[in-house]
């Protein structure tokens, strides 16, 4: 009997992607063939959409995707449509009424019930086992769920609940399993890395976890995403300095530098403390590339506060930086206690100006790499170039390295290359003699 096919569509962040990969492995264990949009080629009987509900644009994308597949079902192209994830968790009562064409809605954590319903049994697989949808040499490693920070602009704690760490032993077992399958690069992710372990071990344990991962044979690169500045565990920096396979890279969302705006955001850190933290990070991990995210237009941000933010970016010269305009999220502290009174056109003007400053800084940092030798991993081969990344480049969000085809290189392998040219969002390189 032919196995039924399921197309899993994953929207939003890499944490969602890990859930989708786990779902695919579970479905495989109960007798389904799975594929991951957009790589699906063969028609599928069933579609599962893993939604994002973080900000307005993400919610709109999720709704539009659901509606597109409702139409596909109505036209007879698929037999069933299921929805899971953050959006369906947050709007569990409203969505079934507004979009009746979905067969069943699942939340952020109850979606394994979908597997039992479709397969009439629960698969006998490890909770962390999954089908990797990224290039086989790198994977995302989710170490926790939820968040305890309750920043005034963020709805994530309302969706995911309180912080729940996975045990160190279980995470290391997952790393060993993935290494055995060819994974060499691990992008460690959580809503808040720097709170890891407090619920399990009564103390923040991210340093111990990263140390254990770095000691695992076969792990070539570890990259850390989504640290929180308040209460940052300094011992993590010592671990980063001690291990050569921990990338000199830290993703730490700072959001703002104005004390007034930081207080309104409930970030529990001052501008002075932020600067001191950044100085200590750079002192303890020389050469580190810091990625941050900033927000413009939050209530309380006048021209003075915005100018302070622009000057902060000029001063810090972040190697990687993204920014977005504040969008009020219902039921958050910010929505309940502040008036979103900055016009959208002012928010956009500030966003454009801030990013223009960062683009000049990024171009200078890119240019400084010309003539240097960098270790890269090859992600794929294209017609004119091999496409790789340095330790300073996370998949999908950071610049890539375009490597001349003067030597035969293999995807998934590491090579030394010389940077010959810098473009705004890419580096050009040639391989060192092999």
N, C-alpha and C positions, 0 to 999 in steps of 0.2 A: 504494500500500500504506500503510495507517495506521501511524503511528509508535507504538511501544509506550510505555507510561507508567511512570515511576518516581517514587515518593514517597520523598523524602529527609527523614528525621527526625533533627534535630540536638539532642542533649542536652548539658547542661553549659555551658561558658563560650563567650564570643564568639570565642575562638581556634578552637574547634571549629566554630563557625558559618562562619568564613571557609573552612575546609576543605570544609565541606558545599557552600558556594557555588561553590568551584572544581570540585568533583565534578559539580555540576549543569551547569556550563558544558561540561565535558568530555563528559558524557553527551549533551548537546544536540548537540555536535560530531560524534558518531557515530550520530546518528539517533534519539534518544529525546526524548520530551516529559517534562519534569520539573516537579514541584511540591514545595512545602516544607510539611510538616506544621506547624501545623494548618490551613493555608490550602487544602489539597487538597480539591477538590470532586468531581472525577470519579474513579471507581475506577481503581486502578493495577494493572498486571500485576506489578510488582516493587516491593519495599520495601527501602530501605537505611537502616540505623540507625547513626548516628554516636554512639558511646557516650562517657560520661565515667567515669573511674575514680579520681577525686581523693580523695574521702572516702566514709565509709560510706553516707550518705544518697544520694549521687550514684550509687554502685555499685548500690544497691538499686533506684533509679529505672531505671537502664539494664537490669538483669536483668528487672524487671517488664515493661518495654516490650518486650524481646525475647520474653518468654514470651507476651505478648498477641498479638504478630504471628505467632508460631509457631502459635498456635491459629487465627488467621485463615487461615493457609496450610493447616492441616489441614482446615479447613471449606471450602476451595476458593475463598476470596475473593481470594487472590492466588496467583500462580504460583511466585514465588521470593522468598527472603528472604536478604539479605546484611547482615553486621555488620562495622563498621570502628571505628577510634578507640582511645581510651586504654584502655578496659576490655579489649577484645580483644587489644590489644598486651601488656598486663600479664599476662593469664591465657590466653595463646595455647594452652597445652597442656590446661588444665583445662576450658575452656568447651565445646569441641567434644564432649567426652565427656559433660558434664553436660546440655547442651542440643543434642541431635542433630538437631532440626528445622530448623536454619539451613543454607542451601545451602553457604555458604562464609564463612570469617572472614578479615578483613583487619586489619592493624595500624594504627598511627598514621601511618606513612609509605608503606606499600606498597599503599595503596588505589587508586592510579591503575591498578594491574593489574586491578582490577575493571572499569574502563572498557574496557581491551583485551579482556578476556574476553567481556564482553557485546556489544561493538561489533565484535569481531574486527579491530580496528585501534586505533592510538593517535591521538587527535585532534590536528590541526595548529593548536593554539591556544597563545597565550602561557601560560607556567606560572602567571602571576598573574591571568589573565582569569577572570572569574566572573560568575554571575548574582546580583545583589544581592537579598536577601530582606528587608532592612530597608526602611523608607520611603525612596523614591528620593533624598531630599536628604541622607541621612547613611549612612555606611558605616564598618565597622571596618577598620583597616589593620594587618595583622600583619607585623611587621618581622623576626621571628626565630622560631626553634624551639628548644626545649630550655632547660636551665638548668645552670649550673656551681656554684651556691651550696651544695647539699647540706645544707640545714637539717635538723636531726635529726628533725623531725616530718613532713617532706614526701616524698611518693613520686614527685613529678613528674620529677625527674632520672632515676629508675629506669625511667620510662615513655618519656620523650621523648629521653633521651640528653643529650649535651653541647650547649652553646650553639652555634647556627649562625645567623649573621647573613645577611640578604639584602643584596646590594649597594645602595648609595645610589641609583645610576643606575636600577636596576630598580624600586625603590620609587617613585621620582619618576615614572618612566614609568607605573606603575600609577595614581598620583594623577592624572596628566594624562588617562589613559583614563577614569577615573571622573568627573572634572570634565566631560569631554565628554559624559557620559551624565547629567549633572544633579546629581551629588553635590557638596555644598557644605561639609559638616561631616565631619571625619575624626577618629575616635577611634583613636588610635595605641595598639596593644596588643602586649604580649610577656610572657613569663613574668617577664622582668627587663629593663625598658627600659634601665636604667643600666649594663648590660654590653654594650650594642649596639656592634658594630663591632670589638671587641678581637680577635676571631678573624680578621677580614679585613684590618684596617688597623694592627694592633699597638698600637692605642690606642682607648680608649672614644670613640665618634664620634656619640653620640646628639645632641649639640648641633649638629654639622654637618648631620646628617640632618634634624632639625626645622627648622633654618634653611632648608634647601633646599625642604622642603615648604611652609613659610610664604611663600617667594618665588614659588611656583607660582601663576600667575593663576587666579582662580576659587575659590581656597580661602578660605572665609569663617571657618571655625572649625577649630582643631586642639585636641584634648584628650588629655592624656597619662595612660596607665594602667599601673600595676604597676611603679613604681620601687622600688628596693631602697635602704635607708638607708646601709649600709656602702659606703664608696667613692663616695658620690654625686658626680657631676660638676658642680661649681659653675658651670661655664661654661654649662650648660643654663639656669640662672636668668637669665643675661645675655641669652640668645636669647629667653626668654619675655618679658622686660621690653621688648625692642626691637621685637617684632612685635605689632601690635594684633589680629591674627587668631589668636594663640595664646591660648586661654582661660586665665584666671587660676584654674587648677584643676590639682591634682596628686594622683594616686592613689598613695600610698606606704604599703605594709604595714609596720607597726612591730612588731606581735605582742605586745610587752611592754615594760616599763621597768625591771624589777628586774634588776640585774646577774647575780644568781644564775640567774634563769630564762633570760635572754638567753644566758648561757654554756651552759646545758644545751641550749638550742635551736640552738646553733652559729650565732648571728647575726653574730658578729664586730664587734660594736659595743656600747658601754656605755650606760647610762642617761644619763650626763653628755653623751656625744657625741651621743646622740639629741636631747636638749634643745637643744644648740648648733646642730645641723643645722636643727631646726624654726625656731629664732630667725633663722637666716641666710636661710632660704627666705622667711620673712615680711618680713624686712628688704629683700631684693632684689626681691621681687615683691609690693608693697603691695596689699592687698585679696584676696590669693589664698585660695581655698577648698581646704583640704586634706582629702582623703578617706583614711582609714586603716582597717586591719583589725587587731583585737586578739584574742588567744587567752587563754582562762582554763583552768585545770585542768591545765596541763602539769606533768610531774613536777618537783618542787622548789618548786612554788608553794604555800607555806603561807599562813596568814592575813596575816602581815606583808607578804609579797610581793604578795598580792592587794590589800591596803589601799594599797600603794604605787601599784599600777596605777589604782585608783579615784581617788586623789588626782592622779595624772598626767592623767587625763581631765578632771577638774575644772579643773586648772591650764591645760591647753592649749586647751580649748574648741574641739575639732575641729568644723568645719562639717559634715562628713560622717563617719560612723563606723559600722562593722559589727563584730560580734564572734561568735566561735563557741567551743564547748567542744572541748577536745582529744579526739581519737579516735585511738587507736593504729593505725598503718598497718604491716602486716607488711613485714619486710625493711628498714625505715628504721633509721637510727642510733638513734633514740629507742626503737624497739621492741626493739632488740638490747641496749641499754645502760641503760635505765631501766625501772623498774616503774611501770606505770600504776595507782597505788594511791590516787588520789583518787576517792571514790565518785561515781557519776553524779549523784546528787541534790545533792551539794555543788557539782559543776561547774555544774549548772543553776541553783542558787541564786545562785552568783557571776555567771553570765551574765545572769540577770534583773536583779540589782542593778546591774551595770555599765551595761546598756542603759537602765535607769531613769534613771540619772544623765545619760546622753547625751541621752535624750529631752527632759529639761528644758532642756539646753543648746541642742539643736536648735530647740526652740520659741522660745527667746529670740532666736536668730539669725534665724529666720524672721520674728519680730515686728519686728525692727529694719529689715526691708526695706519695711515698710508706709510708703507715701508716696514711695518712691523710684521713679525711672524706670529700667526695665530693658529691654535689647534681648533679644527672644525670637525663636526660630524656631518656626513652627507645624508641629506633627507631624501633627495630624489634626483633623477637625471632628466633634463629637458633637452630640447633640440640643440641649443647653442652652449649651454652651461650645465655643470653640476650645481645643485643648490644645497648649500650647507649653512650651518650656524656656529657661532663661537659660544663659549661658556656664558657670554653676556647676553645671549639672545634666546628668549623663551619662544617655543613654537607659536606661530600664528599672530603674536602681538608685537614682536620685535624685528629689527632688520635682519635680512638674510645676506649670505655671502654667495656671490655668483663666481664660480670657479671655472677658469678656462679649461677646455678639453685637450690640454697638452699631454695629459697622462690619463690612464684608465683608472677611474676611482669607483668604489663600490658603495651603494647606499647602505647606511647603517654602520659604516666604518669611520674611524677617526684618522685625520691627516693633518700635517702642518702645511700651511699655505702662507704666501707672502701677499699682503694687501697692496694692490697697485693703484687703486682709484677709489675715491669715496663719492657716492651719490647721496642725495638726501635721505633715502630710506634703504639703501643697499650698499654693500661693499663689493668691489671687483677684486679678484685674487688669482694668483697662479700657484699651482702646486709646487712644493719643494721637491727636490729630486728624490724619487722613490727608489 
